[in-house]
Amino acid sequence: MTIRRKTIPSLFLAAALSAAAITTVPASAEEVFNAPVATRHANESGLQTAIFAGGCFWGIEAVFAHTRGVQSAVSGYHGGTQRQAEYRLVASGVTDHAEAVKVVYDPSVIRYDQLLQILFSVGADPTLLNRQGPDRGTQYRSAIVPLTAEQRTVAQSYLRQMGNSGVWDGNIVVAIENHRQFFPAEEYHQDFAFRNPNNAYIRRWDAPKVEALREMFPQFYRSTYRTG
């Protein structure tokens, strides 16, 4: 089994963080590492919007729905056309879309760079190209979609910092993609983890991400689920 992150001591519960590295099951809870803290902070005020992709949108939505300062998290599709924005097509891998999450957040509570840190600490492994967990295909790529020049500058700086940090054994393969229209996914995908806590996929792959958020970022964890 290949572990893509370097190992450090950790006191986190093995059960809680069994999938915190997201793409493989760590041999122990010690094989979990925080993404580096960003050195460049976003200068934003008022409610802001961000779009992130990192594998299946159920888990990314669940993480941000439990994040303090996030007003809403909506699953959807980004990168392709309106005609392509349909789950059956996106899941087939023939479209230009990535499964993505649109996040509305209050930067006075949580900054854009802190959202990035959470995304790559508990949401997605940034060294995996076009895959996360059991999911394969370009629709599961990891991507940052800046909506402002400020977000783009911060994202570029953070990716460089991640690449130079020595935290990951592999190369950082996260793309910064130009903003195109975001299309909300079908209603049954919205708040999927919240409405289906006993779903096998949620229990295996996504619930551990939320628990990792609680353990690794207690200052940002919110026990209540902020539905989209």
One Martini backbone bead per residue (centre of mass of N, CA, C, O) as a GRO file, in nm:
protein
  228
    1MET     BB    1   0.095   0.037   0.024
    2THR     BB    2   0.050   0.372  -0.062
    3ILE     BB    3   0.188   0.662   0.087
    4ARG     BB    4   0.177   1.014   0.011
    5ARG     BB    5   0.264   1.082   0.299
    6LYS     BB    6   0.433   1.180   0.546
    7THR     BB    7   0.537   1.091   0.865
    8ILE     BB    8   0.380   1.154   1.189
    9PRO     BB    9   0.298   1.218   1.485
   10SER     BB   10  -0.017   1.113   1.649
   11LEU     BB   11  -0.338   1.150   1.848
   12PHE     BB   12  -0.530   1.039   1.665
   13LEU     BB   13  -0.785   0.854   1.584
   14ALA     BB   14  -0.795   0.590   1.384
   15ALA     BB   15  -1.097   0.580   1.318
   16ALA     BB   16  -1.134   0.883   1.244
   17LEU     BB   17  -0.858   0.872   1.032
   18SER     BB   18  -0.867   0.633   0.817
   19ALA     BB   19  -0.935   0.869   0.564
   20ALA     BB   20  -0.762   1.143   0.575
   21ALA     BB   21  -0.583   1.080   0.312
   22ILE     BB   22  -0.841   0.966   0.123
   23THR     BB   23  -0.709   0.749  -0.092
   24THR     BB   24  -0.609   0.586   0.153
   25VAL     BB   25  -0.549   0.356   0.401
   26PRO     BB   26  -0.403   0.397   0.671
   27ALA     BB   27  -0.213   0.210   0.887
   28SER     BB   28  -0.231   0.477   1.058
   29ALA     BB   29  -0.273   0.777   1.230
   30GLU     BB   30   0.032   0.869   1.167
   31GLU     BB   31  -0.057   0.901   0.843
   32VAL     BB   32  -0.101   1.220   0.911
   33PHE     BB   33  -0.123   1.554   0.757
   34ASN     BB   34  -0.088   1.877   0.757
   35ALA     BB   35  -0.126   2.135   0.590
   36PRO     BB   36   0.009   2.412   0.526
   37VAL     BB   37   0.031   2.724   0.617
   38ALA     BB   38  -0.045   3.013   0.494
   39THR     BB   39   0.140   3.312   0.403
   40ARG     BB   40  -0.103   3.407   0.224
   41HIS     BB   41  -0.358   3.638   0.257
   42ALA     BB   42  -0.672   3.728   0.228
   43ASN     BB   43  -0.839   4.036   0.113
   44GLU     BB   44  -1.152   4.032   0.268
   45SER     BB   45  -1.507   4.125   0.241
   46GLY     BB   46  -1.762   3.987   0.299
   47LEU     BB   47  -1.924   3.780   0.121
   48GLN     BB   48  -1.797   3.480  -0.027
   49THR     BB   49  -1.680   3.289  -0.317
   50ALA     BB   50  -1.615   2.937  -0.379
   51ILE     BB   51  -1.431   2.688  -0.580
   52PHE     BB   52  -1.416   2.326  -0.550
   53ALA     BB   53  -1.210   2.034  -0.623
   54GLY     BB   54  -1.214   1.674  -0.469
   55GLY     BB   55  -1.387   1.476  -0.595
   56CYS     BB   56  -1.638   1.385  -0.442
   57PHE     BB   57  -1.888   1.609  -0.343
   58TRP     BB   58  -1.995   1.496  -0.077
   59GLY     BB   59  -1.738   1.539   0.105
   60ILE     BB   60  -1.679   1.838   0.055
   61GLU     BB   61  -1.950   1.940   0.149
   62ALA     BB   62  -1.940   1.824   0.437
   63VAL     BB   63  -1.696   1.976   0.538
   64PHE     BB   64  -1.806   2.272   0.483
   65ALA     BB   65  -2.077   2.235   0.646
   66HIS     BB   66  -1.871   2.206   0.917
   67THR     BB   67  -1.774   2.507   0.875
   68ARG     BB   68  -1.688   2.782   1.001
   69GLY     BB   69  -1.824   3.053   0.800
   70VAL     BB   70  -2.014   2.879   0.640
   71GLN     BB   71  -2.318   2.932   0.465
   72SER     BB   72  -2.259   2.745   0.203
   73ALA     BB   73  -2.295   2.415   0.029
   74VAL     BB   74  -2.265   2.318  -0.320
   75SER     BB   75  -2.330   2.086  -0.545
   76GLY     BB   76  -2.148   2.031  -0.866
   77TYR     BB   77  -2.056   2.177  -1.187
   78HIS     BB   78  -1.727   2.225  -1.352
   79GLY     BB   79  -1.610   2.313  -1.706
   80GLY     BB   80  -1.873   2.304  -1.867
   81THR     BB   81  -2.173   2.265  -1.993
   82GLN     BB   82  -2.508   2.263  -1.959
   83ARG     BB   83  -2.559   1.999  -2.119
   84GLN     BB   84  -2.343   1.835  -1.930
   85ALA     BB   85  -2.508   1.898  -1.650
   86GLU     BB   86  -2.517   1.564  -1.582
   87TYR     BB   87  -2.457   1.294  -1.403
   88ARG     BB   88  -2.439   1.072  -1.616
   89LEU     BB   89  -2.227   1.223  -1.785
   90VAL     BB   90  -2.012   1.294  -1.579
   91ALA     BB   91  -1.964   0.996  -1.474
   92SER     BB   92  -1.849   0.897  -1.761
   93GLY     BB   93  -1.611   1.119  -1.855
   94VAL     BB   94  -1.710   1.303  -2.127
   95THR     BB   95  -1.668   1.563  -1.987
   96ASP     BB   96  -1.548   1.885  -1.848
   97HIS     BB   97  -1.631   1.816  -1.575
   98ALA     BB   98  -1.636   1.875  -1.226
   99GLU     BB   99  -1.671   1.790  -0.922
  100ALA     BB  100  -1.822   2.044  -0.714
  101VAL     BB  101  -1.795   2.328  -0.476
  102LYS     BB  102  -1.994   2.584  -0.347
  103VAL     BB  103  -1.874   2.854  -0.141
  104VAL     BB  104  -2.005   3.040   0.129
  105TYR     BB  105  -1.824   3.302   0.304
  106ASP     BB  106  -1.674   3.443   0.606
  107PRO     BB  107  -1.373   3.619   0.637
  108SER     BB  108  -1.410   3.689   0.952
  109VAL     BB  109  -1.384   3.367   1.017
  110ILE     BB  110  -1.283   3.257   0.721
  111ARG     BB  111  -1.040   3.212   0.503
  112TYR     BB  112  -0.933   3.117   0.202
  113ASP     BB  113  -0.667   2.979   0.294
  114GLN     BB  114  -0.816   2.800   0.508
  115LEU     BB  115  -0.982   2.642   0.306
  116LEU     BB  116  -0.740   2.517   0.164
  117GLN     BB  117  -0.625   2.366   0.405
  118ILE     BB  118  -0.869   2.187   0.452
  119LEU     BB  119  -0.890   2.054   0.177
  120PHE     BB  120  -0.570   1.936   0.199
  121SER     BB  121  -0.615   1.775   0.478
  122VAL     BB  122  -0.936   1.632   0.452
  123GLY     BB  123  -1.041   1.620   0.137
  124ALA     BB  124  -0.760   1.609  -0.047
  125ASP     BB  125  -0.521   1.470  -0.253
  126PRO     BB  126  -0.272   1.660  -0.431
  127THR     BB  127  -0.115   1.393  -0.583
  128LEU     BB  128  -0.376   1.321  -0.744
  129LEU     BB  129  -0.473   1.222  -1.069
  130ASN     BB  130  -0.793   1.186  -1.140
  131ARG     BB  131  -0.829   1.112  -0.819
  132GLN     BB  132  -1.030   0.964  -0.544
  133GLY     BB  133  -1.017   0.708  -0.395
  134PRO     BB  134  -1.246   0.510  -0.584
  135ASP     BB  135  -1.220   0.745  -0.791
  136ARG     BB  136  -1.227   0.786  -1.154
  137GLY     BB  137  -1.137   1.069  -1.332
  138THR     BB  138  -1.172   1.395  -1.440
  139GLN     BB  139  -1.427   1.444  -1.250
  140TYR     BB  140  -1.199   1.394  -0.991
  141ARG     BB  141  -1.050   1.637  -0.982
  142SER     BB  142  -0.823   1.875  -0.865
  143ALA     BB  143  -0.949   2.215  -0.792
  144ILE     BB  144  -0.910   2.564  -0.844
  145VAL     BB  145  -1.160   2.843  -0.850
  146PRO     BB  146  -1.119   3.150  -0.911
  147LEU     BB  147  -1.314   3.467  -0.867
  148THR     BB  148  -1.050   3.630  -0.806
  149ALA     BB  149  -0.748   3.780  -0.795
  150GLU     BB  150  -0.697   3.717  -0.499
  151GLN     BB  151  -0.746   3.412  -0.509
  152ARG     BB  152  -0.530   3.347  -0.719
  153THR     BB  153  -0.284   3.443  -0.562
  154VAL     BB  154  -0.323   3.257  -0.320
  155ALA     BB  155  -0.327   2.987  -0.471
  156GLN     BB  156  -0.048   3.006  -0.600
  157SER     BB  157   0.109   3.035  -0.336
  158TYR     BB  158   0.010   2.770  -0.200
  159LEU     BB  159   0.110   2.567  -0.409
  160ARG     BB  160   0.406   2.639  -0.382
  161GLN     BB  161   0.425   2.577  -0.081
  162MET     BB  162   0.347   2.281  -0.100
  163GLY     BB  163   0.581   2.194  -0.295
  164ASN     BB  164   0.811   2.307  -0.071
  165SER     BB  165   0.746   2.150   0.211
  166GLY     BB  166   0.777   1.815   0.222
  167VAL     BB  167   0.507   1.658   0.289
  168TRP     BB  168   0.509   1.535   0.005
  169ASP     BB  169   0.615   1.281  -0.210
  170GLY     BB  170   0.454   1.409  -0.422
  171ASN     BB  171   0.321   1.586  -0.656
  172ILE     BB  172   0.152   1.871  -0.726
  173VAL     BB  173  -0.177   1.847  -0.921
  174VAL     BB  174  -0.321   2.105  -0.891
  175ALA     BB  175  -0.557   2.304  -1.040
  176ILE     BB  176  -0.603   2.618  -1.204
  177GLU     BB  177  -0.918   2.737  -1.292
  178ASN     BB  178  -1.123   2.882  -1.485
  179HIS     BB  179  -1.406   3.052  -1.474
  180ARG     BB  180  -1.716   2.905  -1.488
  181GLN     BB  181  -2.003   2.778  -1.484
  182PHE     BB  182  -2.212   2.686  -1.221
  183PHE     BB  183  -2.378   2.366  -1.161
  184PRO     BB  184  -2.609   2.237  -0.997
  185ALA     BB  185  -2.699   1.963  -0.871
  186GLU     BB  186  -2.897   1.744  -0.799
  187GLU     BB  187  -3.099   1.718  -0.531
  188TYR     BB  188  -2.992   1.431  -0.427
  189HIS     BB  189  -2.694   1.554  -0.374
  190GLN     BB  190  -2.785   1.731  -0.160
  191ASP     BB  191  -2.689   1.664   0.148
  192PHE     BB  192  -2.610   1.358   0.145
  193ALA     BB  193  -2.463   1.299   0.415
  194PHE     BB  194  -2.692   1.405   0.599
  195ARG     BB  195  -2.928   1.209   0.470
  196ASN     BB  196  -2.688   0.952   0.451
  197PRO     BB  197  -2.513   0.824   0.705
  198ASN     BB  198  -2.545   0.494   0.618
  199ASN     BB  199  -2.392   0.508   0.382
  200ALA     BB  200  -2.126   0.336   0.275
  201TYR     BB  201  -1.963   0.562   0.145
  202ILE     BB  202  -1.983   0.768   0.372
  203ARG     BB  203  -1.859   0.593   0.599
  204ARG     BB  204  -1.585   0.534   0.448
  205TRP     BB  205  -1.506   0.838   0.310
  206ASP     BB  206  -1.657   1.099   0.464
  207ALA     BB  207  -1.682   1.088   0.773
  208PRO     BB  208  -1.368   1.102   0.827
  209LYS     BB  209  -1.336   1.393   0.730
  210VAL     BB  210  -1.508   1.528   0.947
  211GLU     BB  211  -1.347   1.416   1.187
  212ALA     BB  212  -1.081   1.547   1.102
  213LEU     BB  213  -1.177   1.833   1.129
  214ARG     BB  214  -1.232   1.819   1.434
  215GLU     BB  215  -0.935   1.738   1.517
  216MET     BB  216  -0.757   1.954   1.338
  217PHE     BB  217  -1.010   2.198   1.344
  218PRO     BB  218  -1.167   2.312   1.609
  219GLN     BB  219  -1.196   2.624   1.531
  220PHE     BB  220  -1.387   2.526   1.260
  221TYR     BB  221  -1.578   2.341   1.389
  222ARG     BB  222  -1.917   2.219   1.320
  223SER     BB  223  -2.171   2.018   1.428
  224THR     BB  224  -2.346   2.149   1.244
  225TYR     BB  225  -2.534   2.140   0.944
  226ARG     BB  226  -2.497   2.340   0.657
  227THR     BB  227  -2.723   2.379   0.447
  228GLY     BB  228  -2.767   2.481   0.106
   0.00000   0.00000   0.00000
